[in-house]
């Protein structure tokens, strides 16, 4: 990152163009911190006015609600809404589909109504407007397959933007047989990320990794921290981590800058 990132508290009376909602993974997971830095690199490169909440940001409550703990969800949501409304936040961009879905679709019923974008939508819009220019860099001509996150794809029907980002890199997009509306879950949704899988013949992330291997792609693009973890583990299970790499969409774009 070229310069320090300001928090909303440090912005004073100035209102940024967007609030970057970092999320739990983007804040604490060592691998996904790289995604946070990549997205910030793009924003700073384009001189876009943005801020984060910093220590005032709490978990959106998505895992709690999916696990059946509605009380904890309500408590976290109301706490976040109070902070967001206190700052007069209008536009939010996040790299996590779980945060995206919760902020966009579930916070309004509790008094938190905002324009919420997944970072793939936001980056694609910047390219379409001519503000962000990419040439492909290291990924030009490479085979890339894209894994549809459940909360981005089926839950919110965001299929076009991630694929247009990959195509903007002049890469060869190779679709898995199960994609878009028929995409297969990575196995982490519904709070499954935080527990061991039920007894069965095969873990879902291994099943999904086999879909990836069929494409012969050397790069897997994702737009979700949970998906990144599960697919990386699946690729390690198949002992293919040397030949297949998992990257977030923001990392693919930032590598070109």
C-alpha positions in Angstrom: 0.0 0.0 0.0 1.4 3.4 -1.0 0.0 5.3 1.9 -1.9 4.7 5.2 -5.6 4.0 5.0 -7.9 6.4 6.8 -10.6 5.3 9.1 -14.0 7.1 9.1 -13.1 8.6 12.5 -10.0 10.2 10.9 -12.0 11.5 8.0 -13.7 14.1 10.2 -16.4 15.9 8.3 -15.1 14.7 4.9 -17.3 12.0 3.3 -15.4 9.4 1.3 -16.7 8.1 -2.1 -17.0 4.6 -0.7 -16.6 2.8 2.6 -14.4 -0.3 2.2 -15.9 -3.0 4.4 -12.9 -5.2 5.2 -14.6 -8.1 6.9 -13.3 -10.6 9.4 -11.2 -12.6 6.9 -9.8 -9.5 5.3 -8.7 -8.2 8.7 -7.4 -11.4 10.4 -6.8 -14.2 7.9 -3.1 -14.0 6.8 -4.0 -15.2 3.2 -6.9 -12.9 2.7 -5.1 -9.9 4.1 -3.3 -10.0 0.7 -6.6 -9.5 -1.0 -7.4 -6.5 1.3 -4.0 -5.0 0.3 -4.6 -5.7 -3.4 -8.0 -3.9 -3.4 -6.5 -1.0 -1.5 -3.7 -0.8 -4.0 -6.2 -0.4 -6.8 -8.2 2.3 -5.0 -5.0 4.2 -4.2 -3.7 3.8 -7.7 -6.9 5.4 -9.0 -6.9 8.1 -6.3 -10.4 7.1 -5.2 -11.5 8.6 -1.9 -12.3 5.8 0.6 -12.1 4.9 4.2 -12.5 1.9 6.5 -14.2 1.6 9.9 -11.1 0.1 11.6 -11.8 -1.1 15.1 -15.4 0.2 14.8 -16.2 -2.6 12.3 -17.6 -5.8 13.8 -18.6 -9.1 12.1 -21.8 -8.6 10.1 -23.3 -11.5 12.0 -23.7 -13.7 8.9 -22.1 -16.8 10.5 -24.2 -16.5 13.7 -27.5 -16.2 11.7 -26.6 -19.2 9.5 -25.7 -21.2 12.6 -29.1 -20.4 14.1 -28.0 -17.8 16.7 -30.4 -15.0 15.7 -29.8 -13.1 19.0 -26.1 -12.7 18.2 -26.9 -11.7 14.6 -29.3 -9.0 15.8 -26.8 -7.7 18.3 -23.9 -7.4 15.8 -26.1 -6.0 13.1 -27.6 -3.3 15.2 -24.2 -2.3 16.5 -22.8 -2.0 13.0 -25.9 -0.1 11.7 -25.5 2.4 14.5 -21.9 3.0 13.5 -22.7 3.2 9.8 -25.7 5.5 10.2 -23.7 7.7 12.6 -21.2 8.4 9.9 -23.9 8.8 7.2 -22.5 6.0 5.1 -24.2 5.6 1.7 -21.9 3.4 -0.5 -20.2 0.2 0.8 -17.8 -2.0 -1.2 -16.7 -5.4 0.2 -14.6 -8.3 -1.0 -16.7 -10.9 0.9 -19.9 -12.2 -0.6 -21.2 -13.1 2.9 -20.7 -9.5 4.1 -22.1 -8.3 0.8 -25.3 -10.3 1.1 -25.9 -9.5 4.7 -25.3 -5.7 4.4 -27.3 -5.5 1.2 -30.3 -7.8 1.9 -30.6 -8.2 5.6 -29.6 -4.9 7.2 -32.4 -2.9 5.6 -35.0 -4.6 7.8 -33.1 -3.4 10.8 -32.7 0.2 9.7 -29.5 0.0 7.7 -30.1 0.8 4.0 -27.0 1.4 1.8 -25.7 1.0 -1.7 -23.7 -2.2 -1.4 -21.3 -3.6 -4.0 -19.1 -6.7 -4.2 -15.6 -5.6 -5.2 -16.0 -7.5 -8.5 -19.0 -5.3 -9.5 -17.1 -2.2 -8.4 -13.9 -3.0 -10.3 -15.9 -4.0 -13.4 -17.7 -0.7 -13.3 -14.4 1.2 -13.1 -13.1 -0.7 -16.2 -16.3 0.0 -18.1 -16.1 3.7 -17.3 -12.5 3.7 -18.5 -11.1 4.7 -15.1 -9.3 1.4 -14.6 -7.1 0.1 -17.4 -5.6 -3.4 -17.4 -3.5 -5.2 -19.9 -3.3 -8.7 -18.5 0.2 -8.7 -17.1 1.3 -12.1 -15.9 -2.1 -13.6 -16.6 -2.4 -12.6 -20.2 -3.3 -15.7 -22.3 -3.3 -18.0 -19.3 -6.2 -20.4 -18.6 -8.3 -19.2 -15.7 -11.3 -20.9 -14.3 -13.8 -19.0 -12.0 -15.6 -20.4 -9.0 -19.0 -18.9 -8.4 -19.5 -18.1 -4.7 -23.0 -19.1 -3.5 -23.7 -15.8 -1.9 -22.5 -13.8 -4.9 -23.9 -16.1 -7.6 -27.1 -17.9 -6.8 -28.1 -15.6 -3.9 -27.5 -12.3 -5.7 -27.1 -13.3 -9.4 -23.7 -11.6 -9.8 -22.3 -13.7 -12.7 -21.2 -11.2 -15.3 -18.9 -8.8 -13.4 -16.3 -11.4 -12.2 -16.0 -12.9 -15.7 -15.6 -9.6 -17.4 -12.7 -8.8 -15.0 -11.0 -12.0 -16.1 -11.6 -11.3 -19.8 -10.2 -7.8 -19.3 -6.9 -9.5 -18.4 -6.9 -11.1 -21.9 -6.9 -14.4 -20.2 -8.7 -17.5 -21.4 -11.7 -18.1 -19.2 -12.4 -21.8 -18.9 -15.7 -22.6 -17.3 -16.3 -25.6 -15.0 -19.2 -27.9 -16.0 -21.0 -26.8 -12.8 -21.0 -23.0 -12.9 -23.3 -19.9 -12.7 -26.7 -21.0 -11.5 -25.5 -24.6 -11.3 -22.3 -23.8 -9.5 -21.2 -26.1 -6.7 -20.7 -24.8 -3.1 -17.1 -24.9 -1.8 -18.4 -26.5 1.3 -18.0 -23.5 3.7 -21.4 -21.8 3.5 -24.1 -21.9 6.1 -21.5 -21.5 8.9 -19.9 -24.9 7.8 -16.6 -23.0 7.7 -16.4 -23.2 11.4 -17.0 -26.9 12.0 -15.8 -30.2 10.8 -17.7 -31.8 7.9 -20.3 -34.5 8.5 -19.2 -38.1 7.9 -19.4 -39.0 4.2 -17.5 -40.4 1.3 -15.9 -37.1 0.1 -15.6 -33.5 1.3 -17.4 -31.0 -0.9 -14.2 -28.9 -1.4 -12.5 -32.0 -2.8 -15.4 -32.6 -5.2 -15.2 -29.0 -6.3 -11.4 -29.3 -6.8 -12.0 -32.2 -9.2 -14.2 -29.9 -11.2 -11.2 -27.5 -11.3 -8.8 -30.1 -12.4 -11.0 -31.1 -15.3 -10.6 -27.6 -16.8 -6.8 -27.9 -17.0 -6.6 -24.3 -15.8 -3.5 -23.2 -14.0 -5.3 -20.4 -12.1 -8.5 -20.4 -10.1 -10.2 -17.1 -9.6 -12.4 -16.6 -6.5 -14.3 -13.7 -5.0 -14.8 -15.0 -1.5 -12.5 -15.7 1.5 -14.3 -18.9 2.4 -14.0 -20.2 -1.1 -10.3 -19.3 -1.2 -9.6 -21.3 1.9 -11.7 -24.4 0.9 -10.4 -24.6 -2.7 -6.8 -24.0 -1.6 -7.2 -26.9 0.9 -8.8 -29.1 -1.8 -5.9 -28.4 -4.2 -3.4 -29.3 -1.4 -5.4 -32.5 -0.8 -4.9 -33.4 -4.5 -1.2 -32.4 -4.2 -1.6 -29.9 -7.0 -0.5 -26.7 -5.1 2.6 -26.3 -7.3 0.8 -26.3 -10.6 -2.6 -24.6 -9.7 -2.8 -21.3 -7.8 -5.9 -19.7 -6.2 -6.2 -15.9 -6.5 -8.9 -13.4 -5.6 -10.1 -11.3 -8.5 -8.6 -8.2 -6.9 -5.2 -9.8 -6.8 -5.4 -10.6 -10.6 -6.2 -6.9 -11.3 -3.7 -5.5 -8.8 -0.9 -7.6 -10.3 -1.4 -5.6 -13.6 -0.8 -2.2 -12.0 
